[in-house]
């Protein structure tokens, strides 16, 4: 397959002279998205509670869907029969599907992990399900997303080094099997995933082995799973620069605004996280100075928008007081509006980040903009859920 025939094209437009941050553009068969990019998460085939055109209006150019959940319900064949994931989700732009591996290891009642794959109980009906590289590829080929992920093992970073070594060996073996099982390389771009916990040698070895397999793009997995912010920065500091400069780099499941900006500084291009919608459904709205709790009584008569300089539909149309009332009245509009605002908050951050790289002011942006420091201390994560 020639470069012109490949279903994904990455253009490196500009590098930041004071860091590894980079400005780019990715083109798939369903359109183009600018990088660094943030992908809202549609776990079960929808960005929960938000219409696709409202998602697009936030500036989102690519979204994510979850293989594990769609495989269990309604099933990948049903999605394929209904037109493919783009039609199913009502999203004409680019879509990425994860491999299902993270959910298997984090959510499922696991019966057995072996070199052949994972056997687990469905969280829906308790049925025994097997997931392995070939099955993950089959499901993702049927779903039809533009970017699909290799099936990998996401190990607990707190487990012994021997376990981490085994997980990396499986990840590499499974990556090769995914390449062999991928049936739609002319339509879908398969990304390899670098694992290795916080061990530099394992990360570097995994990255080098995956690079020899010549994936169209690469992801860093196993971050934001309890290792901490400083450890994440160290992992990215020695992992991201190893990845090919002419291909997109994706940090999976991250995260807080602070995490995204720090990761972008290391050269990461793509991000996803459930936080904007999950927090939005629980009345936590992002602002430049941290998340505000819209259920608090101080907002009963507050006629200001969620954030005064925000141009999202929620902020242009509704007051904090009105949205607070909707939450207490049990109206569906409340979590919808707050989710719309939160997604737009993230997309405005990404737009400003890209502009700073383009203008050569990325370091000043990191130092001066309070959004670049928003982390767990500024964002209440107590009302978490398992899915987006």
N, C-alpha and C positions, 0 to 999 in steps of 0.2 A: 504494500500500500504506500503510495507516494504521499508527501506532506500535503499536497493539494487535496487528496482524497480523504484525509483523516477527518473524523467527525468533530474534532476539537482543535482549535487554534489558539495559542497563547501569544500575545504581543507584549513584550517588555518595553514600556514607553519611557520610563524614567527611573533613575535610582536616586535615593537620598544620599548626599555626599558624607553625612555625619553618622549614618547608621546603615543597616541592611534593608531598610524599608524601600519598597518599590511600587511604582505605579504601573498598572497593566490593564489588559483587556483580554477577555476570553470569549471566543465565538463558538457556539455549538449549532446544531441543526435547527434549534428553536430560538436563536437570537444571540445577543451579545450582553455580557455583563462586565462592569468595571471592577477592577480590583485595586486595593483590598475591598472585599465584598462580604456582606453579612447576609446569611440565608435564614429567613424565618422557618420554623419547623412545623410541618404538617404531619404529625405522627401517623394518623390513621387516614390520610388522604385529604386532609383539610387543615388549614390554619385555623385552629379551633375558634369558632364564633365570629370569624371575620370573612366577609365576602372577598373573592379573589380580586375584584376591581378595587376594593379598598386597600388590599395588600399592595397592589400595583401602585396605587396613589401615594403610598408611603415612600416610594422610591425603590422598593424591592425589585430586583431584576432576576433573581434565581431563588428557588425555594427547595426545601428538603422534605422527603417522605421516608417512612420507615418500613423496611422490608419485613422485619419480624412481625409487626402488627398486621400489615396487609396480607402477608402469607397466611396468617391464621384467620383473618376475616377482612374482606369477603373471599380471599383467595386470589392468587395472581391470575388464574385463568379467567375468573369473572372480570377482573380489571381489563384484561386483554380483549375479552369479548365485547366489552363496552367501549372499546376504541383505543385504549392504552391509558397510561397514567395522566397524560396531558389533558385528554378529554374528560377523564374521570374526575380530575381535580378542578376542571374549568380553568386551567392555567396554560396559556399559550407559550409562555417563555421557558427558559431552561429549568430543568429539575434534576436534583441529585438524589439518589437513594443510597442509604447506608446498607451494610451487608447483613444486618441482623445480629451480628456477633455480640455487640455490646449489650443489647437487650437480653440475649440468651444468658450471658454471664451475670447480669445485674438484676434481672427481674424474674427469670424463670426458676422453677423448682427443678434443679439440674439433677439428673440421674447418673449421667456418665459423661466424662470428657476423655477422649482418646485421640490418637493421631488421625483417626478417620473422621472425627467431627464430634458433635455434641448430641446427646439424647436427653430430652427434657419433657416436662409436663406442660401442656398449654395452660396459661393463666385464665383462659376463657372457659374451657370445659374439662380440663384435666387429661385430655387425650395425649398419648405419647407421640412426640414429634422428633424427627431427626433433622438436623441441619449440618451440612458440610459444605465444602467449597463448591462442588458440582451443583448441589441443590440451591445454594445461594445465588449462583450464576443463573440457573434456570429461572428462579423467581424474578430476579432483576431483569433478565432478558424479556420475560413476559410483561413485566410492568412497563418497560420501555422508556425509562429515564435517560437523559442525555449523559449523565455521569453516574457510574456505578462503582461500588467499593468492593475490594477483595475481602473475602472472609478471613478474619484474623482472630487471635486470642488476645483479649484485653486483660492482662493480669492485674491482680491486686498489688499495688506498689509496696504494701507492707509485708508481702510474703518473701521468703528467703530467696537469695540470689539463684539458687538451683532451680527454683520454680520459674524465675524470670528467664533463665537460659532456655528452659524447656518451652516456654511460651513463645520466645523468639524463633526457636527452631520450628515449631508448629506454624507460626505465622509465615515463615519463609517457604515451608513446604506447601502450605495451603495457597500461598500466592501463586506458585507455579501451577498448581492444580486449577486455580481460577482462570489463569491465562489459557490453559488447555480446554477448559469447559465453556469459555465465553463464545457464544454463537453469533453475536451481532457486533463485531468490531468495526464494521463500516458505519454503524449507527450510534453506538454507545462507547464511551471512553471509560476504560477500567483503570482506577487508581490503586496503587499499592499503598500499604499502611505500615509505617515504621513504628515498631514497638521496642520495648527494652527498659521500661520503668525509668528510674533515675540514674541508671548505670551508663556512664558515657561510653564504655567499650561496647556494651550490648547495642546501644542506639547506633553507634557508628558502624558496627558490623552489620546490623540489620539494614541500615540505609544503603550501604555499599552493595550488599547482595541484591537488594530490590532494584537498584539502579541498573545492574547488569541485565535485569529482565526487561528493561526499556518500557515501562508503563507510560501512558500519556500524561500522567500527573501523579503526585505523591501526597500522602497525608501523614501527619504525625498523630498517632493515637495514644491513648493511655495517659493523657493529661487531664487536669480537672477531675481527678478521681481520688483526691485526698492528699496529694503530694505537697500542696502549698504553693503560693505564688512565687517565692524565690526559687524553689526547686523547678517549677515550670520554666522560669526564665533561663535557668542553667541548662535544662534539657534542650530548649529551643536554641540557645546560644551555640551549642556544639552540634546540633542536628540539622537545623534549617540551612546553614551555609553549605552542607554537603549535598543537598538536593539540587538537581539540574536547574540552572538559571533560566532555561528556555521552556520550562514547564510549570504549571500552577502548583502551588503548595497550600495544603489545607490542614488547619488545626481543628480537630474534631471535638465538638461539644463545648467550646469555649466562646464566650463566657461573660464575665463582668466587663464593663467598658475598660477598666484598668488592664485586664488581661489581654483584651483585643489590641489595644494600643501598644503594649509591650511586645506582643507577638508580632505585630506588623513591623516593629522596629527590628526584629530578627529576620524579616524577609518572608513572613507568612502572607498569603494572598486571600484565603477564604476562611470563613468562620460560620458556625451555627450555634444556636443555643435556644433552649425553651424559655429562658428567663423573661423575655418581653411579654409573651402571652400568658405564661404561668403566673407571673406576678400580677399582670393586668387583671386576671380573673379573680385575684384575691385582694383587689383594691389598692395595690401598690403601684404607684406611678413614678416613673423615672423623671427627674429634673436635673439640671446642671449641678445642683448642690446635694444630690442624693434622692432617694425615693421618699415620697410622701404617702401617708396612709389616709386614703380618702374617706375611710369610715370614721376618722376622728371627729369629735364634736366641734373642733375649731373651724370646720369647713361648712357648718350648717348654713350660714348666711354669706359664705364667701362667693362673691360674684366674679372672681378672677378665673381665667382658664387654668387648666392643670399647669401649664407653663406659658408665661406671658409672651415669649418670643417664638413660640412654636406655631408652625403653619398647618398642622394636621387638622383633619375634619373635626375631631373632638374639641380641640382648642379654639378653632374658629367659631364653633357653634354652641358649646355648652359651658356652663360654669362648674366650678368645683362643688358648689352647693347642690346643683341639680344632679350631678353624677353621684354625689353622696346619697341623696334621696333615692336614686334608682337602685343603689346597692341595698339600702335598707328595705326598700319595697320589693326586693326580689325580682326586679325588672332585668331582663336579659341585656338591655341596652347598656347597662353600667359596665360589665366586663368587656363588652364589645368596644365601647369607646376608649376604655383604659388600655386595652390591648392595641388598638389602632395607634393611640398616642405613643405607647412604648415602642412599637415597631418603628414608627417614624423617628422617635428619639435615637434609636440605633442607626437608622439610615442617615439621619443628619450628621451623626458622629462620623460615619464612614465617609460621607461626602466631604466633610471638613478635613478629615484625615487625608483623603486623596488630594484635596486642594493644597494642603500644606506640603505634601511631598512634591507636587507639581511646582509650587512656588519656591521651593527650597527653604521652607520655614518649619519643617517638621519638628526639630528640636525645640524651637520656641513654642510651637503648639503644645507639645508634651508638657512643657514646664508651666505654661500660662493657663491652659484650659482646664477648669476643675473636673470636667468629665473624664479626663485621662487618669484621675485618681479614684474613681468610683469603684469600690470593691465591697467585700462583705460587711465592712463596718458602716457603709452608707446605704446598703440595700438589705432589707429584711428578707431572709430566706426561710423563715419559720413555717410558712404555709406552703410547703413544697408538695408536689404530686409526682407520680411516676412518669407521666407522659405530658406532652405539650397540649 
